[in-house]
Amino acid sequence: MRTLARPRDFRQVLGTGVRVTRGSVTVICKSRQDEGATRLGLIVPRALGGAVVRNRVKRRVRAVARDYRPKPGYDVIVRAAPCTSELKFQELERELVAALAAVHLSRGEP
């Protein structure tokens, strides 16, 4: 899984992507024309807490997304709500996997 980093790409996904919210996690997903690796972008607002807290949430989201292995050819943005920092890893995993499944981003091949 690669990183979605360019502001233009973020705007495109946020503007035209499919949104699904499960608990404290919102997933915005948009398919691309190519079949390259899925790109992941994160929105973790300062309302979550300090840098240490925000970075921990980012690491956890990346770990869940990496283990989920979504099929290639998509841009995915995960937005964490302020209460996300209080979740245990298993709760975050359950919410994120449910949101990814709801946008029909089924698992790719291992």
Steps between C-alpha positions, in 0.01 A plus 500: 500500500637837399442847647254751360692824550427763235239761595343475152441126551348562844261759356396265221420214739326727752292661227380196309569196718251273676473572874422252774513563874527221753537612858781752524649429157394640163631337182490685169582281200539567129608261225782591262546415135821308557539178693791625711527443871230651719602835645411595858460854631434593861316793653574518871389836643672681785183458705618142562781625719869569483746369244566180695130411509444588134802298388383198701160517326673524161719197573199298608296595190793412272544164676134410454500610135820305430356183657168543316674512157233673292484426129719718275389800297344719771572817692383478860488777759436417864379782723525444873250670732623652828382199703718262294795547734300343784429176310684178564679355197239224454215752502677719244570194287136392512371846399754549221449154351122552510538834320732353235260211443207744472665679207546158338876519523539125538828344595753445227706188453754428777 
